[in-house]
């Protein structure tokens, strides 16, 4: 029953947003039912469409988990975009440097580089919060711009001539495509990073609910003063929480760098870090909810391409924004209604 009640808000938000989207589609001169049917058919009616949705949802699972973990610790990580970017760059540079290494060496090294770079980028605002009380919202959002500038500067020396990308990673660091096991997905970019994302969701769920450190993070998020009275180090816990949040976001770069293009390319993130905030909110900061919300937003992202010939693809951006706004407002309204 509790899980059904938890789903009530997100489902209501999606329904209201789709209703508002139907009005916008009607204003554009199209039949909303036809457009939504087209979106559903192209996203889930063909193996290629399913593969595209899975590919677009994969980085959203990582960034959504990162943001959700920070939320559970009472922190607002708006820096998942920067953490995703530096994680992807670290994976690309590591993969290019490990030429000739065996997969059991190269692949873990690249994943560790992605997670480590993201964790470092998350730890910076965490330590500033712990040491000086500087609010993580300002620090994380400003570090996004620092990350973009840092990538551009490193790119002057690390990118291939006259390009905005690194050299290709070694073959041992490549994540296989899912069509190796599911031939029907042939042609789609879905890859083994999805499996890693699902495993990350399971690990985060176990970590938060069944470990001492996870309990301490939740305790700080629920009531920092009471947690400190109980002997939990507030500053250290917050710094570690943001570092773990950044590590999850950084791993999202593996989807593009290790599983798709096999090199880092400037601008690859396409806002997946920012969209991870919406994924975490709609998913109610629960790992399963994050996975389902990521699939929904992944479907919206891909459907923007398939409906572009009939309605502006910016309609999908509006739908994403509406879902986010309504997902924030509806749970509060439902809570007030319950008294």
N, C-alpha and C positions, 0 to 999 in steps of 0.2 A: 504493500500500500504506500509506504513512504517513497519508493522509487517512482510509482505512478504520480504521486503528488509532485515530486521533483521534476517530472517531465511535463507537467501541466503548463508551466510558464514558457519554456522554450517552444513547445508545440503551438501554444496560443500566439506567441510572437511570430513564428513562421507563417501561421495561417493568416494573421492580420497583415503581415508584410506582403504575402502573395495576393491578398485581396486588394491592397493598395496598388500593387503592381498591375493587377488586372485593369484597374481604372486607367493607369498610365498607358497600358497597351491599347485600350479602347480609344484614348485620346489620339494615339499615333495612327489610328485608322485600321487596326488589326483586331481579329477575334481573339480574346484572351485564351479561350479554351484551346484553340488551334495552336497558339504559340506555346502554351504550357505543355500540350501534347507533343509538340515537336521537340521541346527541351527534354522531356522525359524519354522519348523514343531514341533520340540521338545519344543521350547520356547512358541509358540503361537498357536500350533495346538491341544494341549491337556489341559484340566483344571488343571492338576497337573503342567504342565510346566508353565502355566500362573501364578499359585500360587507361584512357585519358583521365577519367575521373579519379581513378586510384593514384595515378601519377601526380595530379594536382593536389590531391588530399594528403599525400605523404609528408611534404614539408609542413603542412598545416597541423598535422598530428604532433610533430616535434615542437613547433613553436607554441601550439596550444597547450601542450603538456608543460612547457617551460613557464608560460604565463600563469597557468593554473597552479603550478607548484608555488610560485611566488605569492599568488593570491591566498593560498592556504596558509602561508606564513605571515599574512597581513601586509604584504608588500605588492606594489603595483609596478611590474616590469614592462615599461614601454620600449625597452631597448632590444627586443627580440630580433628586430630587423638588422640592427648592427651586429648582434651576436651571430645571426645566421650568415651574414656576409663574411665576417672574419673567420668563422668556422669553415665556410666553403673555400676561402682563399688558403687557409692552412692545409686543408685536405688536398687542394690542387697542387700546392707547392711541394708537399710531402710526397704525393704520388709521382710528380715529375722528377723528384730527386732520388727516388728509390728504384731507378731503372734496373731491371734484371733480378729484383728480389722475388722470392717465392710468395705466393698468396698468403700463406700463414704468417708472413712477416709484413708484407706491404699493406695488406688490407687492414689489419688491426692498427698498424702505425698511422694510417691515414684517418681512420675513425677516431683514434686517440688524439690526433692533431686537431681535428674538427671540434671534438668535445673540449679539449684543453684550451683552445683559443676562445671558444664561446664562454667557458668557465672564467677565464681571465677577464674577459670583457664584462661579465656579470659581477665578478668579484670587486671590480673597481668601485662601482656605486655602493656595493654592499659594505666595503670597508669605510667609505666616506660616511655612510649612514651610521656605522658603528662607532667611528672615531670622532666625528664632528657633528653628527645629527643632521647632516645634509640630506634633504628628502630625495628618495630614489626616483621619484617621477621626473624631476628636473634633470638629475644626473643621467638617467638611462636614456631619456629622449635626446639630450645633447650629445651623448656618446654615439648615437646613431650617425650624426653628421661627422664626428671624429672618425668613425669607422670608414665611412665613404671616402673621406679625404685620405686616410691612411692607405686604403686599397689603391687609390689613384697614385699616391706617391710610390708605393712599393711596385706598382705596375710599370713605372718608368724604367725599372731595372729588371723586373721579373717577367713581364709580358713578352710574347713573341713580337718581332718587329712589325710596326704598322698595324697592330691589333690591340684589342682590349682583353686578351685572354692569355693564360699561361700555356706552356707546352703540354702535350698530352701526358696523362698519367701512365705509369707502367701497367702492363697487362695484369700483373698480379694484384693490383689494387682495384680492379674493375668489379663492380657489383653486377651479377648476371641479370638479364631481363627475365621477367616472369613468364614470357612465352616459352622459355626452356622447359617449364613444367606444364604450362597451359598454352598449347599451340594456338588456341583460338584468339589469344591476345596478340598474335603476331602483328607487327607494325606499330603497336602502341609503345610508349616509352616507360610503361610501368616496370619497375625493377625491384630487386631484393631489398631495397631500402624500405619498402612498405612493410616487409616482415620485421625489419629492425624497429620500425616505428611501433608496430603492434606489440613487440616484445618490450619496448620502452614503456608503453602504456601499462602493461602487466606489472613491470618492475616498479613503476611509480606508485601504482595502487598498493602493492605489497609494502613498499617502503613507507608510505604515509600511514597505513593502517596497522602495520604489524611490526614496526621497529621502534626502538627507543628514540632514535633521532627524528624519525617521522612524527612521533608523538610530541616531541619537543617543538618541532616546527609548527604543528597544529596548535599547540598550547600557546605559543607566542602569537600566532595569528588570531586566536580567539580572545586572549586577554593577556597582553604583555606584562602588565603589572603583577597579575596573579602568578604568571609563569616565573617572573623574576623572584617573587617571594618564595616560590617553591624551589629555588636554587638553579634555575636554568639561566645560562648566560645569554642575555638578550642580544647584545651586539654581535657575538660570535655566531649565534644561530642565524641572525639576519644576513650576515655576510656569507655564510655557507649556503643559505637558501638561495640567494641571488647567484652565487657561483654555480649551484646545481641547475638553476633555471637557465642560466646562460649556456651550460654544457648541453642541455637538451635542445635549445634553439640552434646551437652550433652544429649539432649532428644533422640538422635538417639540410645542410649543404650537401650531404652525401648523396641525396636523391638526384641532384643535377650533376654534380662533379664526378662522382664515382659510378653512378648508375645510368646516366643519360649521355651527356656530351663527352665525358672523360677528360674534361679540362675545366678550370675555373674561368668564367667569363663575367666581366663587369656588368652589373644590372641583372644578373640571373635570378635574384630573389623575387622580383616582380611583386613586392609588397607582402610576401608571405609572412614576414615577421609582424607587421602591423595587423594583418588579418588574423593572426594567431590570438590576438586580444579578443576579437569577436568569437572565435572558436571556443576559447576558454569560458567566456561569459555565457554563451548559448549552451555549452556543455556543462554548465553549473560547477566548473572546476573539478569534475570527476573524470578519471581516465576514460571510462566507457563513454561518457557524455562527450568528451573531447573527440574521440574517434568518430562518433556518429555526426557531430557537428562539422568535423573536418570533411567528411564525405559529402555532407550537404553543401558546404561552401565550395568544395572541389567541383561538384556538379554545376553549381551556379557559374563558377569561373569558366568551365568548358562550354556551357550552354551559351555564354556570351558570344562565342565564335560561331555557333551553329545557327543562331537566330539573327546574325548581323545583316543578312540579306533582306530581312522583313521589318525589323525594328532596330533602332540604334543599340549597339552593344553596351552603351553606357547605362541602359536600363538595368542590366545586371548589377552594375556598381550601385545604382540606387536601391535595388532590392537588398544588397548586402548591408548597406547603411541602414535601411529600414529595419531589417532583422535585428541589427545590433541595438538600435535605439529602443525598439519595442521590447527586446529581450531584457533591457535594463528596467523599463517602466512596468512591464506586466507583472513580474514577481512581486514587486513592491505593492502593486494594486491588489493582487491576490492575497498577500499577507494582511493588508488592511481589511479586506473583506472578511477574512477569517477571524478578525477581532484581535 
